[in-house]
Amino acid sequence: MSDREYLDGPAAVLHTGARYSYILSGEDIYWCVEWEPGLVVVKHSPYGSMAWTALRSPVPNFGGRPASEVEMAQFDEDDENPQYNLVFRSWDAQFDEDHRAWGAFEPASPSEAAAFNAAMSHANSLSTQYERDDQQHRERLARFTAHCGEGIRVEPS
């Protein structure tokens, strides 16, 4: 993804209330955002390269999108949310002291913090170029959401 594609796409999400988390994997950061069509993942690497993908939520009417009768008939709303704890469990541990102790939560090590900062350095430098005009912001979000489209469908095994 080019710098312009990042600024005209995923960077717009940073200025919303969407929940997101970061996963450090080796030298790369995976920024995970619950966004239409379900989950958007942006990969940041320490040498400035970026990539992204959009995964379609298994919840048929996620984000208010219209769901077909067949999709709704196949989906059991009483089952556990298939998106909850899909990739990681961060929000509960972040806010619950007992869960942090039980889950053996540990702050990032200096090497993990350095890897995070290196991977995010390029995106952070780009953030100074992002102009926060409300109308442009809405348009960027709309284009990015449209670009995500239906997302990649991942069928449960």
CORNORRA-V336392 format. One record per helix or strand. SS is the DSSP state (h for helix, s for strand). FROM is the first residue (numbers start at 1). TO is the last residue. If there is no record, write none. Layout:
ss = {SS	SS}
from = {FROM	FROM}
to = {TO	TO}
This chain:
ss = {h	h	s	s	s	s	h	h	h	h	h	h	s}
from = {3	10	20	28	38	50	62	69	91	97	110	134	152}
to = {8	15	25	35	44	56	64	74	95	102	129	148	152}
